[in-house]
Amino acid sequence: MQELKPGTTVVVAMSGGVDSSVAAALLVQQGLRVIGVTMKTYDFEDVHGRPANDTSCCGLGAVHDAKMVASTLDIPHFTLDLRQEFGREVIDLFVDEYRQGRTPNPCIACNRQIKWGALLQKAEALGGQYLATGHYAKLRRDRSNGRMVISRAAFAPKDQTYALWSVPQEALAKTLFPLGELSKPEVRTLASSLGLRTADKQESFDICFVENNDYSQFIARRDPELAARVAGGPLVRGEEVVGTHRGAPFYTIGQRKGIGAHGGRMYVTSIDAGSNTVTIGPDSELWKTGLAASRVLWSGWHPPPGEVEVQAMVRYADEATAARVTPAGDDRVEVRFARPKRAITPGQSVVFYGGNDLVGGGIIDRLLV
């Protein structure tokens, strides 16, 4: 992380977890003027959760923990109301993507539109010169091309660069990642040594606004007429209709549950929301070597004029694979992998790396044969 002059004002996004707590503590130790902020992004009742279990990163418990950590560090703390922005840019998009037969990644939208959009603007209004988060990632300015470059974290099991590809250059220039060189055990040890109440707090890996990670139930509640509108569409195997399904929005590529038994282990292999058709097949039909993506943003590189070689991932837990990326007009590319990848899913992100550097990414639109 870059060295800053003492007294520089840094706003820290504090989720109420141990990572952002330690990020704030490290900045205080550097003699910086630190302000803690926690986002209120939704009301638990509005996303059909149980108020008694309001313990996610945006819930009352999280706000309380963040305030207590800020008090321990002797820094000011503010709770920012971003419910309107989050509802429009993240939750509404999430539901609409499923309606279109796609599987969105709400963290990507949240990072670009909320954390490094609405929150960054609020941070600047508070006098912040930088915005810091508890992400496990590194950030530097490349002297050869002048761009801000995100690199993989030193602690590979927690690397979070995949979800950061859509953060624009102008926002990265105002960003700090204090945890890039630390491991999770080191972060917890630091938190404990500083007496932070979040030292042993467990982290959640679910979508923050979807109770029990049940996206089907969430979508059905947000759009009460949807289930009746789409029920009974054709379930297809090869060229044959083998049954009906509950509606294209309630399935995702690679899904096995809820499609019935059809003479062997079957999975959802494609979804056509326009015709409300869900196609199934064996695992072998999930492996593909190409995709088309749009809304592409080149992060660590200037946009290449022609085909480039990268390492690419198609989901957070994916293994990076050698790939060729070919520009296909404006913000579109086609990607060909050196070996097949399983369950490439429209709506998810394809992310490009050059070595350990994040160089770009985009939203998967369709598979290529």
N, C-alpha and C positions, 0 to 999 in steps of 0.2 A: 504494500500500500504506500502511496506517495506520502512524503513528509510535508506537513503543513505548518505554517507559522502559528506559534502559540496565540490563542485568542480567536483563531478562525472559528466561525460559527458553523456547526454541523448539526443538522436535524437527523435524528435516528428514528427509523420506523420500528417501533417496539410492539411486537405481537403478543407479548406476555409470555414468551418462551425463553429458554436458556440462551439460544444463539443471539438473538437481538439484544438480550440483557448484557451479555459479555461484549458484544460489539460496542455498546454504549460505554461500558466500563473501560475498555481499551482506549477509546477516544478521550475520555476524561483523564486517563493517566498520561496522555500526550500533552495535556495542558490546553486542550481545545475548549471552546464554549459549546457545550452540548445541550441540545433541547430534545426531549423525548416526545414522540407523538404516537398515538394509537388510533387506527382507523376504525370507525363504526361503519360497517358496510351493509348491514341489513338488520332488521328486527327478526328475532328467532321465530316469532309467531307468523311473520309474513312468509317464511319459507317452510312453514308447516312442521317446525320442530317442536320439541317439548321445552318450554322455558326453564324447567328445573334442570335440564341438561345443557344449559347455555354455556358450554365450556370450550367452544372452538376458538380459533385465533382472533375472532372478532366479537366474542361474547363478553358478558359482564365480568366473568372470572378473569379473562385475559386482560381487560382494562384494569381491573384491580391489581393483578400481579405486576403489570407494567408500571402502574403508579407507585407501588411499593418499592420496586427496584429503583425507580427514579428518585424516590425519597432517600433510599440507602446511598445512592450515588450523589445526592445533593444537587440534582439538576431539575429544571422545570419540566413539567409534563402536561401535554394537552391531548384531549380526545377530539378527533376531527370527524365531523359528520359527512361521510361520503356515500350515504345510502342511495341517493338519487343517481349519482354517477355509476355506482356499482350495479344497481338494478338495471340501468339502461345498457351499459357496456359489457357486462359480464353475465348476469342472470338471464336477461332477455335473449342475448346472443346464444347462450347455452341451450335454452329451450328451442329456439328457432333452428339451430343446427340439427338437433335431433329430429325435428319435424321434417327436415330435408334429407333424412337418412344418413346424416353424417355424425361423427363422434368427436365433439369438441374437446379442447384442453383449456378449461377456464383459467388456469394459472398463466397461460400465455397472454390472454386478453387482459387479465388483471395487472400483470407486470407492465404491459405497454400503456394501457389506458388509465389505470388507477395509480399504481405505485409510482411509475415514471411519467405520469400524466397529471391527474388531478392532485395527487399527494405532493409531487414535486412543486407544483404551483403554490400549494399551501405552505410548503417548507420555505420557499423563497419569500412569501408574504410575511413569514415569521422572522425574516432576516437571515435565513440559512444560505450559506455559500455552497454547501454540499449536502447531499442526502446520503445517509449511510444505512445499510441493511445488514441482516445476519446471514446473507447468502454465503455459501461456500463456493467462492470463485475468486479469481485474481483479475486485476485490471491495470493496464499500463497504456502509455501513449507510445505508439510505434514511431520512432524518429524517421524511418525511411518513407512512410506515407502520411504521417501526421494524424493517423486515426487512433481512436481509443480501441484497445483490443482486450476482450475478455478471454482469459485462459482458464483451463481446468484447475480446480483447487488441488492443493498439495495432498489432501486426504481424499483419495478417489471414491471411497464408499459414500461420501456425502456430496460429491460434486453436483452442483446445481446449474451448470452453464446451459444445459439443454433448454431450460425454461426462460433463458435470458436473451435469446436470439433476436427478439423483436424490439428490444430497447434501442431507441435511435441514438446516433452519435452525439447530438447536442445534449441529451440527458446523461449519457455516459460521462461526458466531460465534467459533470457536477456530481459524480457518484463515488462512493467509497465502499469497499468490501473488506472490513477489518479482519475477517476470519479466514482469508484465503490461504494462509500458511499454517493454519491450526487443524488438529484432528478433533473429532467430537469428544473423545475422552479428555483431551487437553482443555477444551472449552468447559466441560463440566467441572474439572478440577479448579480452573480459574474462578468459576462461579462460586464454588464451595469456599475457596480461600477468601473471597471477597464478601462472603455472607449474603449472597443473593438468594432470595427465596425460590427462584426458579432453577436452582442448581440440579435438582433431581426430578424436575418436571418432565413427564413423558410427552413425546411429540405425536401429533396425529398425521396420518398419511392420506386421509380421506379428503374429498372435496368439502371445503369448509361449510358451504351452505346446504349440502345435501345430507340429510339425516341418514345414518347407517350406510352411507354410500349407495343408497337405493335410488338411482337416477330415474328408473321407470316410474316409481311412485311419485317422485318429485315432479316429473313432467306431467303426469296425469292430474296431479293436484293443481298445477299452475294453469293447465288448459283442460278444464273438466269435461269438455265435449269431445276432446281429441280421441279418446279410446273408442267411443261409439262410432266416430267418423272413419276410423281406419281398420276396425276389426274385420277379420274374415278375408284378408287379402290372400293371394295365392302363394303357397310354399312350393318352391320349384327345385327339382333335382334333375340336372341335365336339361332335357327338353320336356320333362314330364311334371305335371302338377301332382304333388304327392300329399297335399293337405292344405290347410289354411293356418293363418297365424293371427296374433293379436294386434298387429299393426306395425308397419316398417319403423316408426319412430322408437319402438321399444326393443330394437335389436342393434347389435354392433358386430362388426367383422370379427370372426374368431369365436363368437359366442356359441356355446354348446347347450346351455340350459334353456329349456322352454321350447325346443323345436321337435321333441318327440323322438321315437325310435324308428329308424328307417333301414333296418337290415345291417346296421353297423354304426360306428361312432361318427357322427356327422357334426359339422360346424356351419355357421353362417359364413358364406364366402362372398356374397355381394348383396347390396340393398339398392332398390330402385324406388325412391319415395314417390316419383311421379306416377308410376303404375301400382304402387303399394305392393311390390313384389319382393319377397325375400328368397334368395337362392341358397341352397345348402349343398354341402359336398364333404368328402373326406379331407383329412388333414393335408394330403398332398396338393389339393387345389388352393390352399392358403398361401403357398410359396410363390412369390413373384419377384421379378428382377427389375421392374421399372415403374416409375410413377411420374405424373405431371403435377406441378405445384404452382400456386399463385401467391400473390401478396408477398413476394420474396423481398427480403431486406438483406443487403450485404453489410455485415457488421465490421469485422476486422479487415476486410479487403474492400478496395474500390470495386464497383461492379465490373466483372470481367467482360471483355469484348467478345469472347468466344468460349469454346468448351474448356473446362478446367477439371483437374483431378482433385478429389477431396476424400475425406472419410466422412461417412454419413450415418445418422441415427434416425429412426422413425418413431421412437417412443422413448420415454425417460429411462427405462431399464434396458434399452437395446444396446447391443454391442456395435460399436462403430465399424463400418464396412467400407472398403474401397469402392468409389463410385465416380462416374463421369457426369458432370452437370453441364447441360447445354442450354444457353439462353433461347427462349421461345417467344420473345416479344415482351416489351414493357417489363412488368414485374413477374413474368412467368418463366419457368424452367422445366426441362425434362431431365430426369435422373435415371441413370442405368447403373445397377449394382454389379460388382464383380461376382457375387454369389447371391442366390435367392434369399429374400427376407420373408418371414412369416407374418401374416395378418397385417399387411400394410393397410391403413385405415384412413379413408377420406375424412377430413376435419382435424386430424392430428397434424403435428408438425414434423417436417423433415429438416434436420439441422446439420450444417456442414462444418467440418473441422479441417484445419491445416496443422497437422501435428497436435499440439495441446491447445492451439488457439481456435476459438470460435470465430468462424469467418462469415457465416450467414445462415439463413433458414427461410422457410416458407410453409404455407398451409397446403397439405396434400389434397388435391382435387379428385384425381382418378388414377387408376392403375393402367399401366401400359403393357400390351401383350408382347 
